[in-house]
Amino acid sequence: MNYSFFDFLQLIGSLGIFIFGMKIFSDGLQKFAGSKLRSILKGMTKNRLSGLVTGFAATTITQSSTTTTVLVVSFVNAGLITFIESTGVIMGANIGTTVTAWMVSIFGFQMKITPIAISLIGIFFPFLFFGREKLRNMAEAMIGFGILFIGLEFIKEAVPNIQDNPEMFAALDGLTGFGFGSIILFVFVGTILTLLTQSSSAAMAITLVMLFHGWITFPIAAAMILGENIGTTVTANIAAIVGNVHAKRAARFHFVFNVIGVLWMITLINPFLNGIDSIMLYFNPEAGSIYGDSQEARAAATLGLSLFHTTFNVMNVVLLFGFVPAIIRFVEKFQKDGDADQAFRLQYISGGLMSSPELSIAQAQKEIELFGKLIEKMHYSFSGLFFQKQKKQQKFLKKIRDREQITDNIELEVSEYLTKISSTSLTQNATRKIRSMLSIVNDLERIGDLYYQLSKTFEAMMNLEVALPREAIDEISDYLDVILKAIKLMRENMQNVNGEVSLEEAVAMENQINDVRDSMKEAHYKRLEKGVYTSQAGVIFLDYITRLEKIGDHIFNVQESLAGKKLKTHSDLVVGR
């Protein structure tokens, strides 16, 4: 055998170059797509058919069905889309992933791509130093495209030659002589290969190279492709481990859907492959049958394998589209609801970083929107303290205490997540967004602290049996209503991060909060002078005013961060800060 350990290391290194190129290509495309990708992903909630188109489009842009399916699992986990709505996107992702196979088979085996790939890198390399982000992102994608095919060429050269290594071929040939049993065996080989490379695209490239060099026959290569269809579902299932029951169901659906497809295809694989052979002979008779052993036949077989991959996935969607409700019922029966899903957890970013900073930032933004919702709940709990009986008050105090702990955890985990994103290659716009989001989570956590401190003041008032006059309680109630309006405006602006956030309403609301504070202080001092309540009650009332006004300040800080402007120096706009 003429194949050393050093040769094997070259093969592993070549595979690494291919995967690295695929990652740079994918990341560059996602950055270049930017908000357009987010718009595509937002369109997946209409129906199963539009979801299918969305899944195909998103996978074509990201060049990764894993990215699309993991993102879908995250969205289902957060409640942005339902489990049923996610099924169409998953089916579309299965079709979208076949685009990569065509790209590799056409450029990698039908033409001499290496000189073109190197020239492409030479053309676009200078653009990396340009000021315009769009040009830099496009250059990154094109350089990744070039590296990808250089890596593929290295893989082709690093694969051992059959003539020089007959022992290796004999060992592999021995596994292909079991007829239908060999098909089953290589379905498992394809699954394991995808698990090892953590990329169906890399597994596909290896399969195409083995077929091109004659290491495996066309039916064996097709069996490996079927296995890779199963292996690609594993990453989403891993991401769903920390998700809720709906996220788990979305990931299980992907697995079950692909397994059913592989099962029916295995039973029909011989006539199906004969049909592919007939199509290839019709369009390219000079190459001969894809079962042949000539160089031309093996090159044609790589195209035939891509055709098989696409045809299988399209037919699987067409055949099973009407049976999706039945598959959903099966998955729901298998993955039952559990009480553990009722416990609090981060909903969007629990699965880790997405495949690109843009998608990761979008996930973190949704988490921050939920943070704002939690703050509103804390406001309602505190407001309820003044109008409930003691038993209910204890329940509200516990809710505020528990939620304050949650706000601490959210700030810590979201900040860590944003810091991880910051360590990747970012656009200037993405960097600004992350800084803004870090500021927002800090302000929201401070608001949570202030509500907790307010609840402790109320608890002290109860323990000391200090009673505020009805007039004072009404004033606090009115002030809370104004703060609630500010919170609702803040949450509304949080959902408008891709549009223009106007500070005019926020400024007016901040001025109103300050005006109410001033009038309440005036009323407070008059009551003290008249002896309406004790100085102890007066201190408690003043504490409520001060902390609520600080909440208003932090709400305004959030609004400023959302708008990307700071108006603290504009005293003519913001009165009383």
C-alpha positions in Angstrom: 0.0 0.0 0.0 1.4 3.4 -1.1 -0.5 5.7 1.3 1.3 7.1 4.4 0.0 8.8 7.5 1.4 12.0 6.1 -0.8 11.6 3.0 -3.8 11.0 5.3 -3.0 14.3 7.2 -3.0 16.1 3.8 -6.5 14.7 3.1 -7.7 16.0 6.5 -6.1 19.4 5.9 -7.7 19.5 2.4 -11.1 18.8 4.0 -10.4 21.6 6.5 -9.7 24.1 3.7 -13.0 23.1 2.0 -15.0 23.5 5.2 -13.2 26.8 6.0 -14.0 28.1 2.5 -17.6 27.0 2.9 -17.9 28.9 6.2 -16.3 32.1 4.8 -18.6 31.9 1.8 -21.7 31.3 3.9 -20.8 34.1 6.4 -20.1 36.6 3.6 -23.4 35.8 1.9 -25.3 36.2 5.1 -23.6 39.6 5.9 -24.2 40.7 2.3 -27.9 39.7 2.5 -28.2 41.5 5.9 -31.7 42.7 6.7 -33.0 41.0 3.5 -32.3 37.6 5.1 -34.2 38.6 8.2 -37.1 39.7 6.0 -37.1 36.3 4.3 -37.1 34.6 7.7 -40.0 36.7 8.9 -42.1 35.6 6.0 -42.3 32.0 7.2 -45.5 32.3 9.3 -48.1 32.5 6.6 -48.7 28.9 5.6 -46.9 25.7 4.9 -46.3 26.5 1.2 -44.8 29.9 1.8 -42.8 28.3 4.6 -41.4 25.8 2.0 -40.3 28.7 -0.3 -38.8 30.5 2.7 -36.8 27.5 3.8 -35.5 27.0 0.2 -34.6 30.7 -0.1 -32.9 31.0 3.4 -30.9 27.8 2.8 -29.8 29.0 -0.6 -28.6 32.3 0.9 -26.9 30.7 4.0 -25.6 27.7 2.0 -26.5 25.7 5.0 -29.6 23.7 5.8 -28.3 23.3 9.3 -28.3 27.1 9.8 -31.9 27.3 8.6 -33.2 24.4 10.7 -31.4 25.5 13.9 -32.8 29.0 13.4 -36.3 27.5 12.9 -35.9 25.5 16.1 -34.9 28.6 18.0 -37.9 30.5 16.6 -40.3 27.8 17.6 -38.6 27.6 21.0 -39.3 31.4 21.5 -42.9 31.1 20.3 -42.2 33.4 17.2 -43.7 30.7 15.0 -45.6 27.5 15.8 -44.4 24.0 15.5 -46.8 23.4 12.6 -45.6 26.6 10.8 -42.0 25.4 11.1 -42.7 22.2 9.1 -42.8 24.0 5.7 -39.5 25.8 6.3 -37.8 22.5 7.2 -39.1 20.9 4.0 -37.9 23.9 2.0 -34.4 23.7 3.7 -34.1 20.0 2.5 -34.5 21.2 -1.1 -32.3 24.3 -0.7 -29.4 22.2 0.5 -29.2 20.5 -2.9 -28.0 23.7 -4.5 -24.6 23.2 -2.9 -24.3 19.8 -4.5 -24.9 21.2 -7.9 -22.4 24.0 -7.3 -19.7 21.5 -6.3 -20.4 19.0 -9.1 -20.6 21.6 -11.9 -17.6 23.8 -10.9 -15.6 21.1 -9.1 -15.7 18.2 -11.6 -16.9 19.6 -15.0 -14.3 22.3 -15.4 -10.9 23.4 -14.2 -12.0 25.7 -11.4 -8.7 26.1 -9.5 -7.2 28.8 -11.8 -10.6 30.6 -11.8 -10.8 30.3 -8.0 -7.3 31.8 -7.5 -8.1 34.6 -10.0 -11.3 35.3 -8.1 -9.4 35.7 -4.8 -7.0 38.0 -6.6 -9.8 40.1 -8.0 -11.8 40.5 -4.8 -8.9 40.5 -2.2 -8.4 44.3 -2.5 -12.1 44.9 -1.8 -11.5 43.7 1.8 -9.8 47.0 2.5 -12.6 49.2 1.0 -14.7 51.5 3.3 -18.0 50.2 2.0 -19.3 47.3 4.0 -21.3 45.8 1.2 -18.2 45.6 -1.0 -16.2 44.0 1.9 -18.9 41.4 2.5 -19.2 40.6 -1.2 -15.4 40.2 -1.3 -15.5 37.9 1.7 -18.1 35.7 0.1 -16.2 35.5 -3.2 -12.9 34.7 -1.5 -14.7 32.0 0.5 -16.0 30.6 -2.8 -12.5 30.5 -4.2 -11.0 28.8 -1.1 -13.9 26.3 -1.2 -12.9 25.0 -4.6 -9.2 25.1 -3.9 -10.0 22.9 -0.9 -12.0 20.6 -3.2 -9.1 20.3 -5.7 -6.8 19.4 -2.8 -9.2 16.8 -1.6 -9.3 15.3 -5.1 -5.5 15.1 -5.1 -5.2 13.8 -1.6 -7.6 10.9 -2.1 -5.5 7.7 -2.6 -5.2 6.4 -6.1 -6.9 3.1 -6.8 -4.0 1.7 -8.9 -1.4 2.5 -6.3 -3.4 1.2 -3.4 -5.2 -2.0 -4.5 -5.5 -3.2 -0.9 -7.6 -0.2 0.2 -9.8 -0.6 -2.8 -10.2 -4.4 -2.2 -11.3 -3.7 1.4 -13.8 -1.1 0.3 -14.9 -3.3 -2.6 -15.6 -6.1 -0.1 -18.2 -3.9 1.6 -20.0 -3.2 -1.7 -20.7 -6.8 -2.6 -23.7 -7.5 -0.4 -26.3 -6.2 -2.9 -29.2 -4.5 -1.0 -27.3 -5.0 2.3 -24.5 -2.7 1.0 -27.0 0.0 0.3 -28.2 -0.1 3.9 -24.6 -0.2 5.2 -23.6 2.9 3.2 -26.7 4.8 4.3 -25.2 4.4 7.8 -21.8 5.4 6.5 -23.2 8.6 5.0 -25.0 9.4 8.3 -21.8 8.9 10.3 -19.7 10.9 7.8 -22.1 13.9 8.2 -21.9 13.6 12.0 -18.1 13.6 11.9 -17.8 16.6 9.6 -20.8 18.4 11.1 -21.6 19.5 7.5 -23.7 17.8 5.0 -21.9 19.9 2.3 -18.5 18.5 3.4 -19.9 15.0 3.5 -21.4 15.5 0.0 -18.1 16.8 -1.3 -16.3 13.7 0.0 -18.9 11.4 -1.6 -18.6 13.2 -4.9 -14.8 12.9 -4.8 -15.0 9.2 -4.0 -17.4 8.6 -6.9 -15.3 10.7 -9.3 -12.1 8.7 -8.4 -14.0 5.3 -8.7 -13.7 4.4 -5.1 -17.4 3.8 -4.9 -20.1 3.0 -7.5 -23.0 5.3 -8.3 -25.6 3.2 -6.2 -23.3 3.3 -3.2 -22.8 7.1 -3.6 -26.6 7.5 -3.7 -26.9 5.5 -0.5 -24.4 7.7 1.2 -26.4 10.8 0.1 -29.5 9.3 1.7 -27.5 8.8 4.9 -26.3 12.4 4.8 -29.9 13.5 4.6 -30.4 11.8 8.0 -27.1 13.0 9.5 -27.9 16.7 8.7 -30.9 16.5 11.1 -28.7 15.8 14.1 -27.4 19.4 14.7 -31.0 20.8 15.0 -31.9 18.0 17.4 -28.8 18.8 19.6 -29.9 22.5 19.6 -33.4 21.5 20.7 -32.1 19.7 23.8 -32.2 23.0 25.7 -35.4 24.1 24.0 -39.0 23.7 25.0 -41.3 20.9 23.8 -42.3 22.8 20.6 -38.7 23.2 19.6 -38.0 19.5 20.3 -41.0 18.6 18.1 -39.7 20.8 15.2 -36.3 19.0 15.4 -38.0 15.6 15.7 -40.2 16.4 12.7 -37.1 17.1 10.6 -35.6 13.8 11.6 -38.8 11.7 11.0 -39.6 13.5 7.7 -36.1 12.7 6.4 -36.1 9.1 7.7 -39.5 8.4 6.0 -38.0 9.7 2.8 -34.9 7.6 3.0 -37.1 4.5 3.8 -39.3 4.8 0.7 -36.3 5.7 -1.5 -34.3 2.6 -0.4 -37.2 0.3 -1.6 -37.2 2.0 -5.0 -33.6 2.9 -5.3 -32.6 0.6 -8.3 -35.4 1.7 -10.7 -35.0 5.3 -9.5 -31.2 5.2 -10.3 -31.9 3.6 -13.7 -34.2 6.5 -14.4 -31.5 9.0 -13.4 -29.1 7.1 -15.7 -31.5 7.4 -18.6 -31.9 11.1 -18.1 -28.1 11.6 -18.0 -27.7 9.5 -21.2 -30.4 11.5 -23.0 -28.7 14.9 -22.2 -25.1 13.7 -22.4 -24.8 10.5 -24.5 -21.1 11.0 -25.2 -20.2 10.4 -21.6 -22.0 7.0 -21.6 -23.8 5.4 -18.6 -23.1 6.8 -15.1 -22.4 3.2 -14.1 -19.4 3.2 -16.4 -15.8 3.3 -15.3 -14.3 5.8 -17.8 -13.2 9.3 -16.7 -16.1 10.9 -18.7 -18.7 8.5 -17.1 -17.4 9.3 -13.6 -17.5 13.0 -14.2 -21.1 12.6 -15.5 -21.9 10.5 -12.5 -21.2 13.5 -10.2 -23.9 15.5 -12.0 -26.1 12.4 -11.9 -25.6 12.3 -8.1 -26.6 15.9 -7.8 -29.7 15.2 -9.9 -30.5 12.3 -7.7 -30.1 14.4 -4.6 -32.4 17.2 -5.9 -35.0 14.8 -7.4 -35.2 12.7 -4.2 -35.7 15.8 -1.9 -38.3 17.4 -4.2 -40.2 14.1 -4.6 -40.1 13.5 -0.9 -41.7 16.9 -0.2 -44.3 16.4 -2.9 -45.2 12.9 -1.7 -45.3 13.7 2.0 -46.7 17.3 1.8 -50.3 16.0 2.3 -49.2 13.6 5.1 -47.6 16.4 7.2 -50.6 16.6 9.6 -50.2 12.8 10.3 -46.4 13.2 10.8 -47.1 16.1 13.2 -49.6 13.9 15.2 -47.0 11.2 15.4 -44.3 13.6 16.6 -46.6 15.1 19.2 -47.5 11.6 20.5 -43.8 10.8 20.7 -42.7 14.1 22.2 -45.3 14.8 24.9 -45.7 18.0 26.9 -43.6 18.3 30.1 -43.8 20.4 33.2 -40.2 21.3 32.9 -41.0 23.5 29.9 -42.9 25.8 32.2 -39.7 26.9 34.0 -38.1 30.1 33.0 -35.2 30.0 30.6 -33.7 32.2 27.8 -35.9 31.5 24.8 -34.0 32.7 21.8 -30.2 32.4 22.5 -30.2 29.2 24.6 -28.9 27.2 21.6 -25.7 29.3 21.3 -24.4 31.5 18.5 -26.0 31.3 15.1 -24.0 30.8 11.9 -23.5 34.5 11.3 -23.4 37.7 13.5 -26.5 39.1 11.8 -28.6 36.1 12.8 -27.1 36.1 16.3 -27.9 39.8 16.8 -31.5 39.2 15.6 -31.8 36.4 18.2 -30.4 38.6 21.0 -32.8 41.4 20.0 -35.8 39.1 20.4 -34.5 38.1 23.8 -34.3 41.8 24.8 -37.9 42.2 23.6 -38.9 39.5 26.0 -36.9 41.3 28.7 -39.0 44.4 28.1 -42.1 42.2 28.5 -40.8 40.9 31.8 -40.3 44.5 33.0 -43.9 45.3 32.2 -45.0 42.3 34.2 -43.0 43.5 37.2 -44.8 46.9 36.8 -48.2 45.2 37.0 -47.1 43.2 40.0 -46.0 46.3 41.9 -49.1 48.3 40.9 -51.3 45.5 42.2 -49.7 45.7 45.7 -51.8 48.8 46.5 -55.1 47.3 45.6 -55.1 43.7 46.9 -55.6 41.9 50.2 -52.6 40.8 52.2 -52.6 37.2 50.9 -52.5 38.5 47.3 -49.9 41.1 48.2 -47.6 38.3 49.4 -48.0 36.5 46.1 -47.1 39.8 44.2 -44.1 40.4 46.4 -42.8 36.9 45.6 -43.3 37.4 41.9 -41.3 40.6 42.0 -38.6 39.0 44.0 -38.4 36.0 41.6 -38.5 38.2 38.5 -35.7 40.4 39.9 -33.5 37.4 40.1 -34.4 36.6 36.5 -33.5 40.1 35.3 -30.0 39.6 36.8 -29.6 36.3 34.9 -30.9 37.8 31.7 -28.5 40.7 31.9 -25.5 38.4 32.5 -26.4 35.8 29.9 -27.4 38.3 27.1 -24.3 40.4 27.8 -22.1 37.3 27.6 -23.8 36.3 24.3 -23.3 39.8 22.8 -19.7 39.7 23.9 -19.2 36.4 22.1 -20.7 38.0 18.9 -18.3 40.9 19.3 -15.4 38.5 19.1 -16.4 37.6 15.5 -15.9 39.7 12.3 -18.6 42.4 12.5 -19.8 45.2 10.3 -19.8 48.8 11.7 -23.6 48.7 11.8 -23.5 45.4 13.8 -20.9 46.8 16.2 -23.2 49.8 16.9 -26.2 47.5 17.4 -24.3 45.4 20.0 -23.2 48.4 22.0 -26.7 49.7 22.0 -28.1 46.3 23.1 -25.5 46.1 25.9 -26.7 49.5 27.2 -30.3 48.4 26.9 -30.0 45.2 29.0 -28.1 47.2 31.6 -30.9 49.7 31.9 -33.6 47.0 31.9 -31.8 45.2 34.7 -31.6 48.5 36.7 -35.4 48.9 36.2 -35.9 45.4 37.6 -33.7 46.3 40.6 -35.8 49.5 41.2 -39.1 47.6 41.2 -37.6 45.1 43.7 -36.5 48.0 45.9 -40.0 49.5 45.6 -41.5 46.2 46.7 -39.1 46.2 49.7 -40.3 49.7 50.6 -43.9 48.5 50.4 -43.0 45.5 52.5 -41.4 47.7 55.1 -44.5 49.9 55.1 -46.7 46.8 55.8 -44.4 45.6 58.6 -44.3 49.0 60.2 -48.0 49.4 59.8 -47.6 52.8 58.2 -50.7 53.9 56.3 -50.7 56.4 53.5 -53.7 58.7 53.0 -56.0 57.9 50.1 -54.9 61.0 48.3 -51.3 59.9 48.3 -52.2 56.4 47.1 -54.2 57.9 44.2 -51.2 60.0 43.3 -48.9 57.0 43.3 -51.5 55.1 41.2 -51.7 57.9 38.6 -47.9 58.1 38.5 -47.7 54.3 37.9 -50.2 54.8 35.0 -47.8 57.3 33.4 -44.8 55.0 33.9 -46.8 52.2 32.3 -47.4 54.3 29.2 -43.6 54.9 29.0 -43.0 51.1 29.3 -45.5 50.4 26.5 -43.9 53.0 24.3 -40.5 51.5 25.0 -41.7 48.0 24.1 -43.3 49.3 20.9 -40.0 50.9 19.9 -38.1 47.7 20.7 -40.2 45.9 18.0 -39.3 48.7 15.6 -35.5 48.3 15.6 -35.2 47.9 11.8 -37.1 51.1 11.3 -36.6 54.7 12.5 -37.3 55.2 16.2 -38.5 58.7 16.9 -37.6 60.2 20.3 -40.3 62.9 20.2 -42.9 60.8 22.0 -40.2 59.5 24.4 -39.1 63.1 25.2 -42.8 64.1 25.8 -43.2 61.1 28.1 -40.1 61.8 30.0 -41.2 65.4 30.5 -44.6 64.2 31.7 -42.9 61.8 34.2 -40.8 64.7 35.6 -43.8 67.0 35.8 -45.8 64.5 37.7 -42.8 63.9 40.1 -42.6 67.7 40.7 -46.4 68.0 41.4 -46.3 65.0 43.7 -43.4 66.4 45.7 -45.3 69.7 46.0 -48.3 67.8 47.4 -46.1 65.8 49.7 -44.6 68.8 51.3 -48.0 70.4 51.8 -49.2 67.2 53.6 -46.2 67.2 55.8 -46.8 70.9 56.7 -50.5 70.2 57.5 -49.6 67.0 59.5 -51.7 64.8 57.2 -49.2 61.9 57.7 -46.2 61.2 59.8 -42.6 62.0 58.7 -42.1 58.2 58.5 -45.0 57.9 56.0 -43.6 61.0 54.2 -40.2 59.3 53.8 -41.8 56.2 52.3 -43.9 58.3 49.9 -40.8 60.2 48.8 -39.0 57.0 48.2 -41.8 55.8 45.9 -41.6 59.1 43.9 -37.8 59.0 43.6 -37.5 55.4 42.5 -40.4 55.7 40.0 -38.7 58.8 38.5 -35.5 56.8 38.2 -37.4 54.1 36.4 -38.6 56.8 34.0 -34.9 57.8 33.4 -33.8 54.3 32.6 -36.8 53.8 30.2 -35.7 57.0 28.4 -32.1 55.7 28.3 -33.5 52.6 26.5 -35.4 54.8 24.0 -32.2 56.7 23.3 -30.2 53.5 22.7 -32.9 52.2 20.4 -32.8 55.5 18.4 -29.0 55.6 18.5 -29.0 59.1 19.9 -28.2 60.7 23.2 -30.2 63.8 24.1 -28.9 64.3 27.7 -27.1 67.5 26.6 -30.2 68.9 25.0 -31.7 70.6 28.0 -34.2 72.4 25.8 -35.7 69.0 24.7 -35.6 67.0 28.0 -36.7 69.0 30.9 -35.8 68.1 34.5 -33.2 65.4 33.8 
